[in-house]
């Protein structure tokens, strides 16, 4: 079975969606290939001097900061059931294109899922800055990406850029407007951070 997943590394529901996917895959007897694809919720986010996430949400959705706080509080509450403690107060609304290029590099070395976990944990739980190149390289190297390749991604904006652009163009062709979005064996699509049992139903539907 192959599962293609479109997600963004600054999307809290994508973090929860991956946690739930991991649980849904537990105990499956058949081999499963999971491939994560790039998606940017806010491609206009700055690469430098990124504002706090709460401030960016308030501007983007035309709400005050209290309303933006209420939005993230709902996600934080949902995260408790999945063992995730969000620290939105430490998050910055950074551009994710370089992080996606690094994930494409990690896929070459068979550690894409491991790096995605670390990106989510660092950004949402530890106050890590994805716009900090040295930090991004350290996370990648810690997951098994060779130092030279990780640094090449950082210093060469064209490295893996075509793969990232292709992912986002495919999302457009498929009509994907929100993430996470799962495609099982190119047959069944599942939108949102669905519970493990619903994902298992989708696996069975694709198999049938």
C-alpha positions in Angstrom: 0.0 0.0 0.0 1.2 3.5 -0.8 0.0 6.6 1.1 0.7 10.1 -0.3 0.3 12.9 2.2 0.2 16.6 1.5 1.1 18.7 4.5 2.8 21.9 5.7 5.3 21.9 8.6 3.6 24.9 10.3 0.2 23.3 10.1 -0.8 22.0 13.6 -3.5 19.7 12.1 -0.8 18.2 9.9 1.2 17.4 13.0 -1.8 15.7 14.6 -2.7 14.1 11.3 0.8 12.4 11.1 0.4 11.2 14.7 -2.9 9.7 13.9 -1.6 8.1 10.7 1.2 6.5 12.6 -1.3 5.0 15.0 -3.5 3.8 12.1 -0.5 2.0 10.6 0.4 0.1 13.8 -0.2 -3.6 13.4 -0.7 -3.7 9.7 0.7 -6.8 8.2 1.3 -5.5 4.6 4.2 -3.3 3.7 3.3 0.4 3.5 5.1 3.2 1.7 4.3 6.7 3.0 5.4 9.7 1.0 5.0 13.3 2.2 4.5 16.1 -0.3 5.0 19.8 0.1 2.1 22.2 0.6 2.3 25.8 1.7 -0.7 27.2 3.7 0.7 30.7 3.4 3.3 31.0 0.6 3.5 34.8 1.3 4.9 34.3 4.8 8.3 36.1 5.2 11.6 34.2 5.2 13.1 36.7 7.6 11.8 38.7 10.5 8.7 36.5 10.7 5.9 37.8 13.0 4.5 35.7 15.8 2.0 33.2 14.6 -0.8 34.7 16.6 -0.2 38.2 15.1 -0.1 36.7 11.6 -3.3 34.8 12.1 -5.1 38.0 13.3 -4.0 39.9 10.2 -4.7 37.1 7.8 -8.2 36.3 9.0 -9.2 39.9 10.0 -9.7 39.1 13.7 -8.3 40.5 16.9 -5.6 38.8 18.9 -8.0 37.4 21.4 -9.9 35.7 18.6 -6.7 34.4 17.1 -5.8 33.0 20.5 -9.1 31.2 20.7 -8.4 29.6 17.3 -5.1 28.1 18.5 -6.6 27.1 21.9 -9.0 24.8 20.1 -6.1 23.1 18.3 -4.1 22.9 21.6 -7.0 21.2 23.3 -7.3 18.7 20.4 -3.6 18.0 20.7 -3.8 16.7 24.2 -5.5 13.5 23.1 -2.6 12.8 20.8 0.1 13.5 23.3 1.1 16.9 21.8 1.6 20.0 23.9 1.5 23.0 21.6 3.4 26.2 22.5 1.8 28.6 20.0 3.1 31.6 22.0 6.7 30.7 20.8 5.8 30.0 17.1 6.6 32.4 14.3 4.8 32.4 11.0 7.8 31.6 8.9 8.0 30.6 5.2 8.3 26.9 4.9 9.7 26.4 1.4 13.3 25.7 2.5 12.0 23.3 5.1 10.1 21.5 2.3 13.2 21.4 0.2 15.1 19.8 3.2 12.3 17.2 3.5 12.8 16.3 -0.1 16.5 15.9 0.6 15.6 13.7 3.6 13.5 11.5 1.3 16.6 10.8 -0.8 18.2 9.3 2.3 15.1 7.4 3.6 14.6 9.6 6.6 11.8 11.9 5.5 9.3 10.8 8.1 11.8 11.1 10.9 12.7 14.6 9.8 9.1 15.6 9.5 8.5 14.5 13.1 11.5 16.6 14.3 10.3 19.7 12.4 6.9 19.4 13.9 8.2 18.9 17.4 10.8 21.6 17.1 8.4 24.2 15.7 5.3 23.5 17.8 6.7 22.2 21.1 10.2 23.6 21.5 10.1 27.1 20.0 12.4 26.1 17.1 12.8 28.6 14.3 12.5 26.9 10.9 13.9 30.1 9.3 17.1 29.5 11.2 19.3 27.8 8.7 21.7 26.3 11.2 18.9 24.9 13.2 17.3 23.4 10.1 20.5 21.7 9.1 21.1 20.4 12.6 17.7 18.8 12.6 18.3 17.2 9.2 21.7 15.9 10.2 20.3 14.5 13.4 17.9 12.5 11.4 20.5 11.1 9.1 20.9 13.6 6.2 24.6 13.9 5.5 26.0 17.3 6.5 27.2 18.3 3.0 23.8 17.6 1.5 21.9 19.4 4.2 24.1 22.4 3.9 23.7 22.3 0.1 19.9 22.6 0.5 20.5 25.7 2.7 22.9 27.5 0.4 21.4 26.5 -3.0 17.8 27.6 -3.4 17.4 25.6 -6.6 18.2 22.3 -4.8 14.9 20.2 -4.7 13.0 23.3 -5.7 11.5 21.5 -8.7 10.2 18.7 -6.5 8.6 21.1 -4.1 6.9 23.0 -7.0 5.7 19.8 -8.5 4.1 18.7 -5.3 2.2 21.9 -5.0 1.1 21.8 -8.7 -0.1 18.2 -8.2 -2.1 19.4 -5.1 -3.8 22.0 -7.3 -4.6 19.5 -10.0 -6.2 17.2 -7.3 -8.2 20.1 -5.9 -6.5 20.0 -2.5 -7.2 23.2 -0.7 -6.6 22.2 2.9 -4.1 19.9 4.6 -3.4 17.3 5.7 -4.7 15.4 2.7 -4.2 11.7 2.3 -4.3 9.7 -0.9 -4.3 5.9 -0.5 -3.1 3.8 -3.5 -4.2 6.6 -5.8 -7.8 5.5 -5.2 -9.2 7.0 -2.0 -8.7 10.6 -0.7 -9.1 11.6 3.0 -9.1 15.2 4.0 -8.2 16.4 7.5 -6.6 15.0 10.6 -9.0 12.1 10.8 -9.0 9.5 13.7 -7.0 6.3 13.2 -10.1 4.2 12.8 -11.3 6.4 9.9 -8.0 6.1 8.2 -8.1 2.3 8.6 -11.5 2.3 6.9 -10.0 4.3 4.0 -7.2 1.7 3.8 -9.8 -1.1 3.6 -11.8 0.8 1.0 -8.7 1.3 -1.2 -7.8 -2.4 -0.9 -11.4 -3.4 -1.8 
